[in-house]
Amino acid sequence: MSEVNKESIRKAYELGEGTFKVLSVKYAVSEGTIKSWAKQDKDKGQPWIKPTQPKPKNQDKKPKKKVEKEVEVEVVKSLAVKEETKTYKLNEMQSLFVAEYLTDFNATRSALAAGYSKNTAYSIGHNLLKNVEVQAEIKRHTEILFDSIGLTSQRILMEYMKIAGADIKDYLTFGQKEYPVYVEGKPLLDIEGKNITRSVNYVDFKESSEIDTSLISEVKQGKDGVSIKLHDKMKALDVLAKYMKLINDGVTVNVGIQIVDDIK
């Protein structure tokens, strides 16, 4: 499904395709989010123009019954879709908070952007995250986002498992090598005429085409040479340990959301 943005929903509204509630079902976007978009534009002096719909003239009974039947079918369809894309009743400021929070997961900034006072934004932001309906709406939008980009809780777990199981030997070899000693360009020999050698530490990197580069967080070249850094193995193990504890304790949670919280 193509990405739905504010402008496409505004155009649909002004063309008379339906109310905010109807459009929320049609485009799988919460009614609260649509209302918050409309308010933002109104505050900018660009209000959404409500379409004018002329009243229908008197109609014969048969066509009227037919229309009623069609409406009834559409209502049934809408209810079925609405059940799948259930939204939660939030007030205008809560809806704005959710919309802002989903951009950077910063509760205090989101509370300020939603219109709460600077003095209370911190406490209100964190209290809103404990609100069951706010949590449910954040979860719903996050699941829609994850689904649209093909990101699942299983995929996230697999990535953490890859990080936890990464071994530096997969990316380089290191140790000591024996090199002949030269003096003034000539090899130094012992009394038996054999080359005198010395042990030298070495690090050899593997070709990038031979390794999984997704597990590397940094590659840099400094005065002491090239170095690579893998993603935090201990953090990955910590997340996996928390997940296993949830499973062992018999707690039913949305794994994808739980891991996102841990990432933050």
KOLLUM-388223 format. One record per atom (N, C-alpha, C): x, y, z. Coordinates in steps of 0.2 Angstrom, whole numbers, padded with zeros to 4 digits, always signed. Example, Ala and Ser with C-alpha at 12.3 -4.5 7.8 and 13.67 -1.06 7.14 Angstrom:
% residues 2
+0066-0028+0039
+0062-0022+0039
+0066-0016+0039
+0064-0011+0035
+0068-0005+0036
+0064+0000+0039
% end
This chain:
% residues 264
+0004-0006+0000
+0000+0000+0000
+0004+0006+0000
+0003+0011-0004
+0007+0017-0005
+0006+0021+0002
+0011+0025+0003
+0011+0029+0009
+0006+0034+0009
+0002+0034+0015
-0003+0039+0016
+0000+0045+0020
-0001+0051+0017
+0001+0057+0021
-0004+0062+0022
-0003+0067+0025
-0008+0072+0027
-0011+0075+0021
-0007+0077+0016
-0010+0080+0011
-0015+0076+0007
-0014+0070+0006
-0018+0065+0003
-0025+0065+0006
-0025+0064+0013
-0031+0064+0017
-0035+0071+0017
-0031+0076+0017
-0034+0083+0017
-0038+0083+0010
-0035+0081+0005
-0038+0082-0002
-0044+0078-0002
-0044+0071+0001
-0050+0067+0001
-0055+0070+0005
-0054+0073+0010
-0059+0077+0015
-0062+0082+0011
-0058+0086+0008
-0061+0092+0004
-0065+0090-0002
-0063+0084-0005
-0067+0082-0011
-0074+0078-0009
-0075+0078-0002
-0081+0075+0000
-0081+0068+0001
-0075+0065+0002
-0075+0057+0002
-0077+0055+0009
-0078+0059+0014
-0081+0057+0020
-0078+0061+0026
-0081+0060+0032
-0079+0063+0038
-0072+0061+0040
-0070+0064+0046
-0063+0061+0048
-0064+0054+0050
-0069+0052+0053
-0070+0045+0056
-0070+0040+0050
-0074+0042+0044
-0074+0038+0038
-0067+0038+0035
-0063+0043+0035
-0057+0043+0032
-0052+0039+0036
-0053+0039+0043
-0048+0036+0047
-0049+0028+0046
-0055+0026+0044
-0056+0019+0042
-0053+0017+0035
-0055+0022+0031
-0053+0021+0024
-0045+0020+0023
-0042+0025+0027
-0034+0025+0026
-0030+0022+0031
-0034+0019+0036
-0030+0016+0042
-0026+0021+0046
-0028+0027+0047
-0025+0032+0051
-0030+0034+0056
-0028+0035+0062
-0032+0036+0068
-0036+0043+0067
-0042+0043+0069
-0046+0049+0069
-0043+0055+0072
-0039+0053+0078
-0036+0058+0082
-0030+0061+0078
-0027+0057+0074
-0021+0060+0070
-0023+0064+0065
-0029+0063+0062
-0032+0067+0056
-0034+0074+0059
-0037+0073+0065
-0040+0079+0069
-0034+0084+0070
-0028+0081+0073
-0022+0085+0074
-0019+0088+0068
-0019+0085+0063
-0017+0088+0056
-0021+0094+0055
-0028+0093+0055
-0032+0098+0053
-0031+0104+0058
-0030+0103+0064
-0029+0108+0069
-0023+0112+0067
-0017+0108+0066
-0011+0111+0064
-0012+0116+0058
-0015+0114+0053
-0016+0118+0047
-0021+0124+0049
-0026+0123+0053
-0030+0129+0055
-0026+0134+0059
-0022+0132+0063
-0017+0137+0067
-0013+0140+0062
-0011+0137+0057
-0007+0141+0052
-0011+0145+0047
-0017+0146+0048
-0022+0150+0044
-0023+0146+0037
-0023+0139+0037
-0024+0135+0031
-0030+0130+0033
-0036+0132+0035
-0041+0127+0038
-0043+0122+0032
-0045+0116+0034
-0047+0112+0029
-0054+0114+0027
-0056+0114+0021
-0063+0116+0019
-0067+0111+0019
-0073+0111+0023
-0078+0106+0023
-0082+0106+0017
-0083+0101+0014
-0087+0101+0007
-0094+0102+0009
-0097+0105+0004
-0104+0107+0005
-0108+0101+0001
-0113+0098+0004
-0116+0093+0001
-0124+0094+0000
-0126+0096-0006
-0133+0097-0007
-0138+0092-0004
-0144+0094-0001
-0149+0089+0001
-0152+0085-0005
-0153+0079-0005
-0156+0075-0010
-0163+0077-0011
-0165+0077-0017
-0172+0079-0019
-0176+0073-0017
-0183+0074-0017
-0188+0068-0016
-0187+0063-0021
-0186+0057-0018
-0185+0051-0022
-0191+0046-0021
-0192+0042-0026
-0197+0036-0026
-0195+0031-0020
-0200+0028-0018
-0198+0023-0012
-0193+0018-0014
-0194+0015-0020
-0190+0009-0022
-0182+0011-0022
-0181+0017-0026
-0173+0019-0026
-0171+0020-0019
-0175+0023-0015
-0173+0025-0008
-0172+0019-0004
-0176+0013-0005
-0174+0007-0001
-0168+0004-0004
-0166+0005-0010
-0160+0002-0013
-0154+0006-0010
-0155+0013-0010
-0149+0017-0007
-0148+0015+0000
-0154+0014+0004
-0153+0012+0011
-0149+0005+0012
-0151+0000+0007
-0148-0006+0007
-0140-0006+0006
-0139-0001+0001
-0132+0000-0001
-0128+0003+0005
-0131+0008+0008
-0128+0011+0014
-0127+0006+0020
-0132+0001+0021
-0132-0004+0026
-0126-0009+0024
-0125-0010+0018
-0119-0015+0016
-0112-0011+0018
-0112-0005+0016
-0106-0001+0017
-0104+0000+0024
-0110+0001+0029
-0109+0001+0036
-0106-0005+0039
-0108-0011+0036
-0106-0018+0038
-0099-0018+0037
-0097-0016+0030
-0090-0017+0028
-0086-0012+0032
-0088-0006+0034
-0084-0001+0038
-0083-0004+0045
-0088-0007+0048
-0087-0010+0054
-0082-0015+0055
-0082-0019+0049
-0077-0025+0049
-0070-0022+0048
-0069-0017+0044
-0063-0014+0044
-0061-0010+0050
-0065-0007+0053
-0064-0003+0059
-0062-0008+0065
-0065-0014+0065
-0063-0019+0070
-0055-0021+0069
-0053-0021+0063
-0046-0023+0062
-0041-0017+0063
-0044-0011+0062
-0039-0005+0063
-0042-0001+0069
-0043-0004+0074
-0047-0001+0080
-0043+0005+0083
-0046+0010+0084
-0042+0016+0087
-0045+0017+0094
-0042+0021+0097
-0043+0023+0104
-0045+0030+0105
-0050+0031+0110
-0052+0038+0111
-0047+0042+0115
-0044+0046+0112
-0040+0051+0115
-0042+0058+0114
-0041+0062+0118
-0042+0069+0117
-0037+0072+0112
-0039+0079+0110
-0035+0082+0105
-0027+0082+0107
-0026+0084+0113
-0019+0085+0115
-0015+0078+0116
-0019+0073+0118
-0016+0066+0118
-0014+0064+0111
-0019+0065+0107
-0018+0063+0100
-0012+0066+0097
-0011+0073+0098
-0005+0077+0096
+0001+0074+0099
+0001+0072+0106
+0006+0069+0109
+0009+0063+0106
+0004+0058+0104
+0006+0052+0101
+0009+0053+0094
+0006+0058+0090
+0009+0059+0084
+0016+0062+0084
+0017+0066+0089
+0024+0069+0090
+0029+0064+0093
+0026+0059+0098
+0031+0054+0101
+0033+0049+0096
+0029+0048+0091
+0031+0043+0086
+0037+0045+0081
+0039+0052+0082
+0044+0054+0077
+0051+0053+0081
+0051+0054+0087
+0058+0053+0090
+0058+0050+0097
+0052+0048+0100
+0051+0044+0106
+0054+0048+0112
+0053+0055+0111
+0055+0059+0117
+0048+0062+0120
+0047+0059+0126
+0041+0061+0129
+0040+0068+0131
+0045+0071+0134
+0045+0078+0136
+0044+0083+0130
+0048+0082+0125
+0047+0086+0119
+0040+0085+0116
+0038+0079+0116
+0031+0078+0113
+0025+0081+0117
+0026+0081+0123
+0021+0085+0128
+0021+0092+0126
+0027+0095+0125
+0027+0102+0124
+0024+0104+0117
+0026+0100+0112
+0023+0100+0105
+0015+0100+0105
+0013+0096+0110
+0006+0094+0110
+0002+0100+0114
+0006+0105+0117
+0002+0110+0120
+0002+0111+0127
+0006+0106+0131
+0006+0106+0138
+0011+0111+0140
+0011+0113+0146
+0015+0119+0148
+0022+0116+0149
+0027+0121+0149
+0034+0119+0150
+0035+0116+0157
+0032+0119+0162
+0033+0117+0169
+0031+0110+0170
+0026+0107+0166
+0023+0101+0168
+0024+0096+0162
+0028+0098+0157
+0029+0094+0151
+0032+0087+0153
+0037+0087+0157
+0041+0081+0159
+0037+0076+0162
+0033+0078+0168
+0029+0074+0171
+0023+0071+0167
+0020+0076+0164
+0014+0074+0160
+0016+0069+0154
+0022+0070+0151
+0024+0066+0146
+0025+0059+0148
+0028+0058+0154
+0029+0051+0156
+0023+0048+0159
+0018+0052+0162
+0012+0050+0164
+0008+0047+0158
+0008+0051+0152
+0004+0049+0146
+0007+0042+0144
+0013+0041+0144
+0016+0034+0142
+0013+0029+0146
+0011+0030+0152
+0008+0025+0157
+0000+0024+0155
-0003+0029+0152
-0010+0029+0150
-0011+0023+0145
-0016+0019+0147
-0017+0012+0143
-0019+0014+0136
-0023+0019+0135
-0026+0021+0129
-0020+0024+0124
-0016+0028+0127
-0010+0031+0124
-0006+0025+0122
-0004+0021+0126
+0000+0015+0125
-0002+0011+0119
-0009+0010+0119
-0012+0006+0114
-0012+0009+0107
-0012+0016+0107
-0012+0020+0101
-0005+0020+0098
+0000+0021+0103
+0007+0021+0101
+0009+0014+0098
+0006+0008+0101
+0008+0002+0099
+0005+0000+0092
-0002+0003+0091
-0005+0002+0085
-0001+0005+0079
+0001+0011+0080
+0004+0015+0075
+0011+0012+0073
+0015+0009+0079
+0021+0006+0078
+0021+0000+0074
+0015-0004+0075
+0015-0010+0072
+0013-0009+0064
+0009-0004+0063
+0008-0002+0056
+0014+0000+0052
+0019+0004+0056
+0025+0006+0053
+0029+0000+0052
+0030-0004+0057
+0034-0010+0056
+0032-0015+0050
+0025-0015+0050
+0023-0020+0045
+0024-0017+0038
+0024-0010+0037
+0025-0007+0031
+0032-0008+0028
+0037-0008+0033
+0044-0009+0031
+0046-0016+0032
+0042-0021+0033
+0044-0028+0034
+0048-0029+0040
+0047-0025+0045
+0051-0027+0052
+0046-0030+0057
+0048-0036+0059
+0045-0040+0064
+0049-0041+0070
+0045-0043+0075
+0049-0045+0081
+0054-0050+0080
+0052-0055+0076
+0057-0061+0075
+0063-0058+0071
+0062-0054+0067
+0068-0051+0063
+0072-0047+0068
+0069-0043+0072
+0073-0039+0077
+0077-0044+0082
+0074-0049+0084
+0077-0054+0088
+0083-0058+0085
+0082-0059+0078
+0088-0062+0074
+0094-0058+0074
+0092-0051+0073
+0098-0046+0073
+0102-0046+0079
+0098-0046+0085
+0101-0046+0091
+0105-0052+0092
+0103-0058+0090
+0106-0064+0091
+0113-0064+0086
+0112-0061+0081
+0118-0060+0076
+0124-0056+0080
+0121-0051+0083
+0126-0046+0087
+0129-0050+0092
+0125-0054+0096
+0127-0057+0102
+0132-0063+0100
+0131-0066+0094
+0136-0071+0092
+0142-0069+0088
+0142-0063+0087
+0148-0061+0082
+0155-0062+0086
+0160-0064+0081
+0166-0065+0084
+0171-0061+0080
+0176-0058+0083
+0181-0053+0080
+0185-0057+0075
+0186-0064+0076
+0189-0068+0071
+0186-0069+0064
+0179-0067+0064
+0176-0067+0058
+0178-0061+0053
+0181-0056+0056
+0183-0050+0052
+0191-0049+0051
+0195-0053+0056
+0202-0052+0055
+0206-0058+0058
+0212-0058+0056
+0216-0063+0059
+0222-0059+0062
+0225-0062+0068
+0230-0058+0071
+0234-0063+0075
+0240-0061+0076
+0245-0065+0080
+0252-0063+0079
+0257-0067+0079
+0264-0065+0078
+0267-0069+0072
+0271-0065+0068
+0275-0068+0063
+0283-0067+0064
+0287-0072+0061
+0294-0071+0062
+0297-0068+0055
+0300-0062+0056
+0303-0059+0051
+0311-0059+0051
+0315-0060+0046
+0322-0059+0046
+0324-0052+0048
+0330-0052+0052
+0333-0046+0054
+0338-0044+0049
+0338-0037+0046
+0342-0035+0042
+0347-0029+0045
+0353-0029+0043
+0357-0024+0045
+0360-0021+0039
+0359-0014+0038
+0362-0011+0032
+0360-0014+0025
+0354-0017+0025
+0351-0020+0019
+0353-0027+0018
+0357-0030+0023
+0359-0037+0023
+0356-0041+0028
+0354-0047+0027
+0351-0051+0032
+0357-0053+0038
+0355-0053+0044
+0359-0054+0049
+0359-0062+0051
+0365-0065+0051
+0365-0072+0051
+0368-0074+0058
+0367-0080+0061
+0370-0083+0067
+0376-0086+0065
+0379-0090+0070
+0385-0093+0069
+0385-0099+0064
+0379-0101+0064
+0378-0107+0059
+0376-0105+0052
+0376-0098+0051
+0374-0095+0044
+0366-0095+0043
+0362-0096+0048
+0355-0095+0047
+0353-0088+0049
+0347-0086+0045
+0344-0080+0047
+0342-0079+0054
+0344-0073+0057
+0341-0072+0063
+0335-0068+0062
+0329-0070+0066
+0323-0068+0065
+0320-0064+0072
+0315-0060+0071
+0312-0057+0077
+0304-0058+0076
+0301-0059+0082
+0293-0059+0082
+0290-0052+0081
+0285-0052+0076
+0282-0046+0075
+0274-0047+0076
+0271-0043+0079
+0263-0043+0080
+0260-0041+0073
+0255-0044+0071
+0252-0042+0065
+0244-0043+0066
+0241-0039+0062
+0233-0039+0061
+0232-0039+0054
+0228-0044+0051
+0226-0044+0044
+0218-0044+0044
+0216-0039+0040
+0208-0038+0039
+0206-0042+0033
+0200-0045+0034
+0197-0049+0028
+0194-0044+0024
+0193-0046+0017
+0190-0042+0012
+0183-0041+0014
+0180-0035+0013
+0173-0033+0015
+0168-0038+0011
+0170-0040+0006
+0165-0045+0002
+0165-0052+0005
+0169-0053+0010
+0169-0060+0013
+0166-0060+0020
+0163-0054+0022
+0161-0053+0029
+0154-0050+0029
+0151-0051+0035
+0144-0048+0036
+0145-0041+0039
+0145-0036+0035
+0147-0029+0037
+0141-0026+0041
+0135-0029+0042
+0130-0026+0046
+0131-0026+0053
+0136-0030+0055
+0138-0031+0062
+0143-0026+0064
+0146-0022+0059
+0151-0017+0061
+0148-0010+0062
+0150-0007+0068
+0147-0001+0069
+0152+0005+0067
+0158+0003+0067
+0163+0009+0065
+0169+0006+0062
+0171+0009+0057
+0178+0008+0054
+0182+0015+0053
+0188+0015+0056
+0191+0021+0055
+0199+0020+0055
+0202+0025+0052
+0209+0025+0051
+0213+0030+0054
+0217+0029+0059
+0220+0034+0063
+0228+0033+0062
+0232+0037+0066
+0239+0037+0065
+0242+0030+0067
+0238+0026+0071
+0241+0019+0072
+0238+0014+0068
+0235+0016+0063
+0232+0011+0058
+0224+0011+0058
+0222+0005+0054
+0215+0005+0054
+0212+0001+0059
+0206+0002+0062
+0202-0001+0067
+0195-0002+0065
+0192-0008+0068
+0185-0009+0067
+0182-0010+0074
+0175-0008+0074
+0172-0009+0080
+0165-0012+0079
+0164-0018+0082
+0157-0021+0081
+0152-0018+0086
+0146-0020+0084
+0140-0017+0089
+0141-0020+0096
+0138-0017+0101
+0139-0019+0108
+0136-0026+0109
+0140-0031+0110
+0139-0038+0111
+0135-0039+0118
+0137-0035+0123
+0134-0036+0130
+0127-0033+0130
+0126-0027+0126
+0119-0025+0126
+0115-0029+0123
+0117-0033+0117
+0113-0038+0114
+0111-0043+0118
+0116-0046+0122
+0115-0051+0127
+0110-0049+0132
+0110-0043+0134
+0106-0040+0139
+0099-0040+0137
+0098-0038+0131
+0091-0038+0128
+0088-0045+0127
+0092-0050+0125
+0090-0057+0124
+0088-0060+0131
+0092-0058+0136
+0091-0061+0143
+0084-0058+0145
+0083-0052+0144
+0076-0049+0146
+0071-0053+0142
+0072-0054+0136
+0066-0057+0132
+0065-0064+0135
+0071-0068+0136
+0070-0075+0139
+0067-0075+0146
+0068-0070+0150
+0065-0069+0156
+0057-0068+0155
+0055-0064+0150
+0048-0063+0149
+0045-0070+0147
+0048-0074+0143
+0045-0080+0141
+0045-0085+0147
+0050-0085+0151
+0050-0090+0156
+0045-0088+0162
+0044-0082+0162
+0039-0080+0167
+0032-0080+0165
+0031-0082+0159
+0025-0083+0156
+0021-0076+0154
+0025-0071+0153
+0022-0064+0152
+0020-0064+0145
+0014-0062+0143
+0012-0061+0136
+0013-0053+0134
+0018-0052+0130
+0019-0045+0128
+0020-0045+0120
+0020-0039+0118
+0022-0038+0111
+0029-0038+0110
+0033-0043+0108
+0040-0043+0108
+0043-0037+0104
+0040-0035+0098
+0043-0030+0094
+0043-0024+0098
+0038-0022+0102
+0037-0016+0106
+0042-0016+0111
+0042-0022+0115
+0047-0022+0120
+0054-0021+0119
+0056-0024+0113
+0063-0023+0111
+0064-0016+0109
+0060-0012+0106
+0060-0005+0104
+0061-0001+0110
+0058-0003+0115
+0059+0001+0122
+0066+0000+0124
+0068-0006+0124
+0075-0008+0126
+0080-0004+0122
+0079-0003+0116
+0084+0000+0111
+0085+0007+0114
+0079+0011+0116
+0079+0017+0118
+0084+0018+0124
% end
